[in-house]
């Protein structure tokens, strides 16, 4: 009788059975190549410039005070954080080696940003419910890899939660249909 036919297959070692050092080595072996210092510098520079642009646009909207904020206050704070972190990365993170090279999957970020821009463009026209539902579904199904059923369910739950929080609970003036 053939011994290989009767051999019991040995299961591959599961991630749960590996030590932290073995997992780290496995992840490092599977990681994409690093981008290097030029890519890190470029990414840091882009983040810094976007943060500065955000600061300028936020100031134009008006900042107000913490007790009476105007529309530009929170965008100003976030833009300031982005600009400071971009500058810190320019100074400290120039050695490179930790960031990943762009790959085919890197384009998913641009796809996500484009759908977010679509949400912002459609919200004043048809309210936040439909664009938010579409955005949530697209992100969950196509960017997150969820099943059709869970993507639909989670998208409806997310929009319902946002509606409950921002429209019913806080009474904000976000454009909405209902």
C-alpha positions in Angstrom: 0.0 0.0 0.0 1.2 3.5 -0.7 2.5 5.2 2.4 1.7 8.7 1.1 -1.9 7.8 0.6 -2.3 6.9 4.3 -0.2 9.8 5.7 -2.1 12.2 7.9 -1.7 15.7 6.6 0.2 18.0 8.9 -1.8 21.2 9.4 0.1 24.4 8.7 1.1 26.3 11.9 -1.6 28.7 12.9 -0.9 32.3 13.8 -2.3 31.6 17.3 0.5 29.0 17.8 3.3 31.4 16.9 5.3 33.4 19.4 5.3 37.2 19.1 8.8 37.1 17.7 7.8 34.5 15.1 4.7 36.6 14.1 6.9 39.7 13.8 9.3 37.8 11.5 6.4 36.4 9.4 4.9 39.8 9.0 8.2 41.4 8.1 8.8 38.7 5.5 5.4 39.3 4.0 5.5 43.1 4.1 5.9 45.1 0.8 9.2 46.7 0.2 9.9 50.0 1.9 9.4 53.3 0.1 12.7 54.8 1.2 13.6 58.3 2.3 12.6 60.2 -0.9 9.0 58.8 -0.7 8.8 59.6 3.0 10.0 63.1 2.4 7.4 63.6 -0.4 4.6 62.2 1.7 5.6 64.4 4.6 5.8 67.4 2.4 2.4 66.8 0.9 0.8 66.4 4.4 2.5 69.6 5.6 1.3 71.5 2.5 -2.3 70.2 2.8 -2.3 71.1 6.5 -1.1 74.7 5.7 -3.8 75.0 3.0 -6.4 73.8 5.5 -5.2 76.4 8.0 -5.5 79.2 5.5 -9.0 78.1 4.4 -10.2 77.6 8.0 -9.1 81.1 8.9 -11.0 82.5 6.0 -14.2 80.7 7.3 -13.7 82.4 10.7 -12.5 80.7 13.9 -14.6 82.3 16.6 -13.9 81.3 20.2 -14.2 77.9 22.0 -17.4 79.1 23.6 -18.8 80.4 20.3 -17.1 78.6 17.5 -17.4 79.5 13.9 -17.3 77.1 11.0 -13.5 77.2 10.6 -12.5 76.3 14.2 -12.5 72.5 14.0 -11.0 72.4 10.5 -8.4 74.8 11.7 -7.5 72.5 14.7 -7.3 69.5 12.5 -5.3 71.2 9.8 -2.9 72.5 12.4 -2.4 69.0 13.8 -1.8 67.7 10.2 0.7 70.5 9.5 2.6 69.9 12.8 2.7 66.2 12.3 3.9 66.7 8.7 6.6 69.0 9.8 7.7 66.6 12.5 7.8 63.8 10.0 9.9 66.0 7.7 12.4 66.5 10.5 12.4 63.2 12.3 11.2 60.7 9.8 13.6 61.4 6.9 15.6 58.3 7.4 12.9 56.3 5.6 12.6 52.6 5.5 9.3 52.2 7.4 6.8 53.4 4.8 5.5 51.1 2.1 6.1 51.5 -1.6 3.0 52.4 -3.6 1.3 49.4 -5.1 -1.9 48.6 -6.9 -3.7 48.6 -3.6 -2.5 52.1 -2.9 -5.0 53.4 -5.5 -7.8 52.3 -3.1 -7.0 55.4 -1.0 -7.7 57.6 -4.0 -10.9 55.7 -4.7 -11.9 56.3 -1.1 -11.1 60.0 -1.3 -13.0 60.3 -4.5 -16.1 58.8 -3.0 -15.8 61.0 0.0 -15.6 64.1 -2.3 -18.8 62.7 -4.0 -20.5 62.6 -0.6 -19.5 66.2 0.0 -20.8 67.3 -3.4 -24.1 65.4 -3.2 -24.9 66.3 0.5 -26.2 69.8 -0.2 -28.2 68.7 -3.2 -30.0 65.5 -1.8 -29.2 65.5 1.9 -26.8 63.3 3.8 -28.8 60.0 4.0 -28.5 58.7 0.4 -24.8 59.8 -0.2 -23.8 58.5 3.3 -25.6 55.2 2.6 -23.8 54.8 -0.7 -20.4 55.9 0.7 -20.7 53.5 3.6 -21.8 50.6 1.4 -19.0 51.2 -1.1 -16.3 51.5 1.6 -17.6 48.3 3.4 -18.1 46.2 0.3 -15.3 47.3 -2.1 -12.7 48.7 0.3 -13.4 46.5 3.3 -14.3 43.3 1.6 -17.5 42.7 3.5 -20.3 40.4 2.2 -23.2 42.0 0.4 -25.5 41.3 3.3 -23.3 42.7 6.0 -22.3 45.8 3.8 -26.0 46.6 3.3 -26.9 46.0 7.0 -23.9 47.9 8.4 -24.5 50.8 6.0 -28.1 51.2 7.0 -27.1 51.0 10.7 -24.3 53.6 10.3 -26.6 56.1 8.6 -29.4 55.5 11.1 -26.9 56.1 13.9 -25.6 59.3 12.3 -29.2 60.4 11.8 -30.1 59.7 15.4 -27.0 61.5 16.7 -26.8 64.5 14.5 -30.3 65.2 13.4 -32.5 63.9 16.3 -30.0 64.2 19.2 -28.0 67.3 18.4 -30.4 69.0 16.0 -27.7 70.0 13.6 -28.4 71.8 10.3 -26.9 69.0 8.1 -29.0 68.9 4.9 -31.3 65.9 5.2 -34.3 64.4 3.5 -36.4 63.3 6.4 
